[in-house]
Amino acid sequence: MNTLSSPGLTIGDLAEQTGLSAATLRMWEQRHGFPTPARLASGHRRYAEADVATVRDVVRRRDSGVRLDVAIAQATARALAQAEPPAPSVYAELRRHHPHLASNRLRKSTLLALSWAIEDEFAARATRPHLFGSFQDEATYLPAEERWVELARVAGSAFVLAAFDDVAPRPGPVRVHLPEDAPMRREWTVVCDSPELPAALTAWELPGQSQVRDRDRLFEAVWTVEPLAVRHAARACAQVASAAGVTEAAPVLYDLAEDPTDAATDLASVTAMFNRVVTYVDRFGR
């Protein structure tokens, strides 16, 4: 819902400035959740000045032949990107918005165990979530590619981010190329944004480890099952994908635009995931 620092525009004002009728704006809100007004105590709608440009953008895209729901998703994603600078990385986003999250120094083998636990529990419990993974470079992703192709089959959307040589469309998750100066080139990330099982793991690799055995490389890591923190992590991934020119990111940004509603954490899911973590850590530690 919009937050207004001034009285805002009435639906009549918005209709007049965009060339649409008030009835059309109400229909769009009912069918597509757009545009989303603030509500006065009387129940009357009020819109932000920025809504004018976004509605006009939707109209322009629709008139050029884009389906209305896609036009709304694209225009909303563009407005969101302009209103809030894209997060440089998931780790930075979580540390900025959720400084209470504990940071732990973990080996790569432990991160792999945590990642598999989140992925497996997602496959068992979550319903069509948005799924993201970052792998630093293509060589790191390739051993996990078969696994992620299967995960993408049951996801609402799935993206993998790395220094890819080839991002041509193919079955499985959408590939997002990270340029050489991208902060996420140093990160390891798994994000599952789902009401049933929100989970996010992100870590950045400590510098100066060129001589360290691969499985013993150290990362500074945070992980969480807090819905709002997970949403921020998912949104950061989608923003990075959108900034890289990935068109599939626009409707996902639209889906992630609202903060999740407060809900009690599913302790059974968290316990199941923790049990998987213990099992995998034990396996990889041998």
C-alpha positions in Angstrom: 0.0 0.0 0.0 1.3 3.5 -0.8 2.6 5.7 1.9 1.6 9.3 1.3 3.4 12.4 2.8 0.7 14.7 1.3 -3.1 14.3 0.8 -2.5 12.5 -2.5 -4.5 12.2 -5.6 -8.1 11.1 -5.8 -9.1 8.4 -8.3 -10.7 11.2 -10.4 -7.3 13.1 -10.4 -5.5 9.9 -11.5 -8.0 9.2 -14.2 -7.8 12.7 -15.5 -4.0 12.7 -15.6 -3.7 9.3 -17.3 -6.6 9.4 -19.7 -8.3 6.4 -18.2 -11.7 6.3 -16.6 -12.2 5.8 -12.8 -14.1 2.6 -13.6 -11.1 1.2 -15.5 -8.7 2.0 -12.6 -11.1 0.2 -10.2 -11.3 -2.8 -12.5 -7.5 -3.0 -12.8 -7.2 -2.8 -9.0 -9.7 -5.5 -8.5 -8.3 -7.9 -11.2 -4.6 -7.1 -11.0 -4.0 -5.4 -7.6 -2.8 -2.3 -9.5 -2.7 0.6 -8.9 -2.6 0.1 -5.2 -4.1 3.2 -3.3 -3.7 4.3 0.2 -7.0 4.3 2.0 -8.3 7.2 4.2 -10.4 6.5 7.3 -13.4 7.1 5.2 -12.4 4.4 2.8 -11.7 6.8 -0.1 -8.7 6.0 -2.3 -5.6 8.2 -2.5 -2.7 7.8 -4.9 0.9 9.0 -5.0 2.1 11.4 -7.6 4.5 8.6 -8.8 1.4 6.4 -9.7 0.7 8.7 -12.6 3.9 7.9 -14.4 3.5 4.1 -13.7 -0.1 4.0 -15.0 0.9 5.9 -18.1 3.8 3.4 -18.6 1.3 0.6 -18.4 -1.0 2.3 -20.9 1.9 2.8 -23.3 3.0 -0.8 -23.1 -0.6 -2.1 -23.4 -1.2 0.1 -26.5 2.0 -1.3 -28.1 0.6 -4.8 -27.9 1.8 -6.1 -24.5 -0.7 -8.1 -22.6 -2.2 -6.0 -19.7 -0.9 -8.2 -16.9 2.6 -8.3 -18.4 2.5 -4.6 -18.9 1.6 -4.0 -15.3 4.4 -6.3 -14.1 7.0 -4.6 -16.3 5.9 -1.1 -15.4 5.8 -1.9 -11.7 9.2 -3.5 -11.8 10.6 -0.5 -13.6 9.1 1.9 -11.0 10.4 -0.1 -8.1 13.9 -0.2 -9.6 13.8 3.6 -10.0 12.4 4.3 -6.6 15.0 2.1 -4.8 18.6 1.6 -6.1 19.3 -2.1 -6.8 21.0 -4.0 -4.0 24.6 -4.7 -4.9 24.4 -8.1 -3.3 22.2 -10.3 -1.1 24.7 -10.3 1.7 24.8 -6.5 1.8 21.0 -6.3 1.6 20.5 -8.6 4.6 23.2 -6.9 6.7 21.7 -3.5 5.9 18.1 -4.3 6.7 18.5 -7.1 9.3 21.7 -6.3 11.3 20.4 -8.6 14.1 21.1 -11.7 11.9 24.1 -13.6 13.3 27.1 -13.9 11.0 29.2 -17.1 11.1 32.5 -18.0 9.5 31.9 -21.3 7.7 33.8 -23.6 5.4 32.5 -24.3 1.9 31.7 -27.9 2.8 29.3 -26.6 5.5 27.7 -24.1 3.1 27.1 -26.9 0.7 25.3 -28.9 3.5 23.1 -25.9 4.4 22.3 -25.3 0.7 21.3 -28.9 0.1 19.1 -28.9 3.2 17.2 -25.7 2.0 16.9 -27.1 -1.5 15.7 -30.5 -0.4 13.2 -29.2 2.1 11.9 -26.8 -0.5 11.4 -29.6 -3.0 9.5 -31.6 -0.3 7.3 -28.8 1.1 7.2 -25.5 -0.7 4.5 -24.7 -3.3 5.7 -22.9 -6.5 8.2 -20.5 -4.7 10.6 -18.1 -6.2 14.0 -19.7 -6.1 17.5 -18.1 -6.5 21.0 -19.4 -6.3 24.4 -17.6 -6.9 27.5 -19.7 -7.7 30.3 -17.2 -8.3 31.4 -18.8 -11.6 30.1 -21.3 -14.2 32.5 -24.0 -13.1 31.0 -23.9 -9.6 27.4 -24.1 -11.0 27.9 -27.0 -13.5 28.2 -29.8 -10.8 24.8 -28.5 -9.4 23.1 -28.0 -12.8 21.2 -31.3 -12.9 20.0 -30.7 -9.4 18.8 -27.1 -10.2 17.1 -28.2 -13.4 14.9 -30.5 -11.3 14.3 -27.8 -8.7 13.2 -25.5 -11.4 10.5 -27.9 -12.5 8.5 -27.3 -9.2 9.4 -23.7 -8.7 7.3 -20.7 -9.6 10.5 -19.2 -11.0 14.1 -20.1 -10.7 17.2 -18.1 -11.4 20.9 -18.9 -11.1 23.5 -16.1 -11.0 27.2 -16.5 -11.9 29.9 -15.5 -14.3 28.3 -17.4 -17.2 29.9 -17.7 -20.6 26.5 -18.7 -22.1 23.1 -17.5 -21.0 21.1 -18.8 -23.9 17.6 -20.1 -23.0 17.6 -23.8 -22.0 15.5 -26.1 -19.8 15.9 -25.3 -16.1 16.6 -22.1 -14.2 17.1 -18.8 -16.0 20.8 -18.0 -16.2 22.0 -14.5 -15.1 25.5 -13.4 -16.1 27.3 -11.5 -13.4 29.9 -9.0 -14.8 33.4 -8.9 -13.5 32.8 -6.0 -11.1 29.6 -7.5 -9.6 29.8 -7.9 -5.8 27.8 -11.2 -6.1 30.8 -12.7 -7.9 32.2 -13.3 -4.4 29.0 -14.7 -2.9 27.2 -18.0 -2.4 23.5 -17.6 -2.1 20.4 -19.8 -1.9 17.0 -18.1 -1.5 13.6 -19.8 -1.3 10.7 -17.3 -1.1 7.6 -19.3 -0.2 4.9 -18.9 2.4 5.4 -22.5 3.5 9.1 -22.4 3.8 10.9 -19.1 3.5 14.6 -19.6 3.8 17.7 -17.6 2.7 21.4 -18.4 3.0 24.0 -16.0 1.8 27.8 -15.7 2.3 30.7 -13.8 0.9 34.1 -15.4 0.4 37.0 -14.1 2.5 39.9 -12.8 0.3 43.4 -14.3 0.1 42.5 -18.0 -0.2 44.1 -19.0 -3.5 46.2 -21.6 -1.8 43.3 -23.1 0.4 41.8 -26.4 -0.5 38.4 -25.9 -2.2 36.3 -27.5 0.4 38.1 -25.6 3.2 37.6 -22.1 1.7 36.1 -19.8 4.3 32.9 -17.7 3.9 31.2 -15.1 6.2 27.6 -16.4 6.2 24.1 -15.5 7.4 20.9 -17.5 7.1 17.3 -16.9 8.1 13.8 -18.2 7.9 12.2 -14.8 8.7 9.7 -14.1 5.9 10.6 -10.4 5.6 14.3 -11.0 5.5 13.8 -13.8 2.9 11.7 -11.4 0.9 14.5 -8.8 0.9 17.0 -11.4 -0.2 14.7 -12.6 -3.0 14.0 -9.0 -4.1 17.8 -8.3 -4.2 18.4 -11.3 -6.5 15.6 -10.3 -8.8 16.9 -6.7 -8.9 20.3 -8.0 -9.9 18.8 -10.1 -12.6 16.7 -7.2 -13.9 19.7 -4.9 -14.0 21.5 -7.6 -16.0 18.7 -7.3 -18.6 16.9 -10.5 -17.8 13.3 -10.0 -19.0 12.0 -12.9 -16.9 12.9 -10.9 -13.7 10.2 -8.2 -14.3 7.1 -10.2 -13.3 9.0 -11.7 -10.4 9.9 -8.3 -9.1 6.2 -7.5 -9.4 5.3 -10.5 -7.3 7.9 -9.6 -4.7 7.0 -5.9 -4.5 4.8 -6.3 -1.4 6.3 -7.3 2.0 4.9 -10.6 3.2 2.2 -10.7 5.8 3.1 -11.6 9.3 2.8 -15.3 9.8 3.9 -17.8 12.5 7.0 -19.7 11.5 6.3 -23.3 10.6 8.4 -24.9 13.3 8.0 -28.4 11.8 9.5 -27.2 8.5 12.4 -25.5 10.3 13.0 -28.6 12.4 13.0 -30.8 9.3 15.4 -28.5 7.6 17.7 -28.5 10.6 17.7 -32.3 10.7 18.8 -32.3 7.0 21.5 -29.8 7.8 22.9 -32.1 10.6 22.8 -35.1 8.3 24.6 -33.3 5.4 27.2 -31.7 7.7 28.0 -35.1 9.1 28.3 -36.6 5.6 30.4 -33.8 4.1 32.6 -33.6 7.2 34.0 -37.0 6.7 
